Amino acid sequence: MKKIKLLQRISTEGVVAVLRGESPEEVVEMAKQCIEGGIKVIEVTMTVPFALRAIERLAASYSSDTEDPSKFAIIGVGTALDPETARAAILSGAEFVVGPSLNPATVTLCNRYSIPVMPGVMTVKEIQEALELGVDIVKLFPGNLYSPSMIKAIKGPVPQANIMPTGGVTLENLGEWIKAGAVAVGIGSDLTTEAVKTGNFDLIAARSAKYVEAYKAARLK
């Protein structure tokens, strides 16, 4: 039941912050700013040095079960290349798993523990394989290789696929992706680049708020 609730909430929130940084401390601060700005789904990538420490700290501070909106967030792991990585992240508190590609063993592991898993896909063949493995949301990655019309094209033969583009989604085109049928979107460096460059992490909260506003406006159209 919790897996279903998490999937529904991820879809409702609609914007996933994909965070990379130089240290766990930096990524935790990025995540806090994203949450402050309204992005409540946080993906900590395993390319971060000691990423599990960041996941542990965030999982200790935020929860998907709380009624306190200031403490609500869904913390997950990204760039999970194999089931061993996914399992370690789950034990550290990750509530969803994202990978850059479709790894059947990782999907099996996540299904075993009833954890939402979102593997990266590029083709209809990969999407079909993911669905057959029991995947609920696939990550169209890298999204900047496609236009939003790609989702409409995919949903012709595979209307049951829930697709989350990641990479290449911007404030300017987010509405097009949602209109095309995206169930959610993943946002990475566009949230954090300016903040890291200037050292002003408050910029992340402001940028996050703009993405949340754009997502809500797109859903109303």
Secondary structure as GFF3:
##gff-version 3
##sequence-region A 1 221
A	DSSP	alpha_helix	2	13	.	.	.	ID=ss1
A	DSSP	beta_strand	15	19	.	.	.	ID=ss2
A	DSSP	alpha_helix	24	37	.	.	.	ID=ss3
A	DSSP	beta_strand	41	45	.	.	.	ID=ss4
A	DSSP	alpha_helix	51	61	.	.	.	ID=ss5
A	DSSP	beta_strand	74	78	.	.	.	ID=ss6
A	DSSP	alpha_helix	83	91	.	.	.	ID=ss7
A	DSSP	beta_strand	97	98	.	.	.	ID=ss8
A	DSSP	alpha_helix	104	112	.	.	.	ID=ss9
A	DSSP	beta_strand	117	118	.	.	.	ID=ss10
A	DSSP	beta_strand	120	121	.	.	.	ID=ss11
A	DSSP	alpha_helix	124	133	.	.	.	ID=ss12
A	DSSP	beta_strand	138	140	.	.	.	ID=ss13
A	DSSP	three_ten_helix	143	145	.	.	.	ID=ss14
A	DSSP	alpha_helix	149	155	.	.	.	ID=ss15
A	DSSP	beta_strand	163	165	.	.	.	ID=ss16
A	DSSP	alpha_helix	174	180	.	.	.	ID=ss17
A	DSSP	beta_strand	185	187	.	.	.	ID=ss18
A	DSSP	alpha_helix	189	198	.	.	.	ID=ss19
A	DSSP	alpha_helix	202	220	.	.	.	ID=ss20
###
